[in-house]
Amino acid sequence: MERFLNNFPIQEISSESSDFPRALKDLPGMPKVLYFRGNAKILNEKCFAIVGTRKPTDYGKSVALSFSNSLAESGLTIVSGLALGIDSLAHQCAIDKNALTIAVLGSGLDEQCFYPKENLKLAKQILEKNGCLISEYPAGTKGALYTFPQRNRIIAGLSLGILVVEAKIKSGTLITANYAKQYKKPVFAIPNSIYTQSSRGCNFLIKNGAKLVESPNEILEILGLKQKAEAQNLFGTSQEKIIAD
C-alpha cells in the first residue's frame, strides 16, 4: 500500500497558494499550511460534509448510503474524516458514483502514522478516483486526543454545510457541527428514535437549531442548487437531482 501511496507523494500547500482552500482563508484559527496527497484542486470545489458515528445502526447505514449517493450524484464533493462508520460510507459512496471526495485526517499522511489503518485501502481508492487526502499535520505526526477535534474544524470550514447522520451526545461529530455553526454554515441532522444512543446527538442538534431533513433534496434546495435530473429520495419516490446554479 505504501508503494501505491508513493505514487501520490505528500505535498505541502500554503495559504499563499491559489490552490489553498478559499473557504478556509478567512476563518479564524485555520492552519496556514496543509499537507496533501492527490488532487488539491478539488479543495476549491463545492464541498459538503457528511459525518457521524463510527458504529452506525442499520438505519444509520441506510440513511448514509441514500444521502451520500444523491449528494455525490448532484455534483457535490463529499468531505469527511475517513473514520470508520458513517465517514467511510460517505467516502465509499462518492467513489462508487465516480464523484470527488476529500478525506481530512487527524494524523500525518505517511503510512506509519496514518489513522485508521483499516482505511488504507479506502484511501487508495480515493486517490485512484482523483480525490484528495489532507491534513494539517506533517508526516510523522501520530493521531492524539487533540488532533481529531482539531481536524473537525477543517471539515466544517471546507464545506458549504454538514449532514450529521447519527451521533452520540458526546462525540467528535458534534464538535464538527459546533464548528459549522460558528462558521455560519448550515447544519443538517437526521431524526431518529429517542431510545437510541446513536441518535441522541442528532436530536440534540435539531433541538438547538439544526435543520431536520428527510430527503437529500431538502439539503440541495437550502444550498441554493437547481434541479438537474431525476433521483430517488430516502423513501423511494421520484425526486429531481440538482447541480449548482
Secondary structure as UniProt FT lines:
FT   HELIX           2..5
FT   TURN            6..7
FT   STRAND          11..14
FT   TURN            15..16
FT   TURN            18..19
FT   HELIX           22..25
FT   TURN            28..29
FT   STRAND          33..38
FT   HELIX           40..44
FT   STRAND          47..51
FT   HELIX           58..73
FT   TURN            74..75
FT   STRAND          77..80
FT   TURN            84..85
FT   HELIX           86..96
FT   TURN            97..98
FT   STRAND          101..104
FT   TURN            111..113
FT   HELIX           117..119
FT   HELIX           120..128
FT   TURN            129..130
FT   STRAND          132..135
FT   TURN            139..140
FT   TURN            145..146
FT   HELIX           147..158
FT   STRAND          162..164
FT   HELIX           172..182
FT   TURN            183..184
FT   STRAND          187..189
FT   TURN            194..195
FT   HELIX           197..199
FT   HELIX           200..207
FT   TURN            208..209
FT   STRAND          211..212
FT   HELIX           216..222
FT   TURN            223..224
FT   STRAND          225..232
FT   TURN            234..235
FT   STRAND          238..244
//
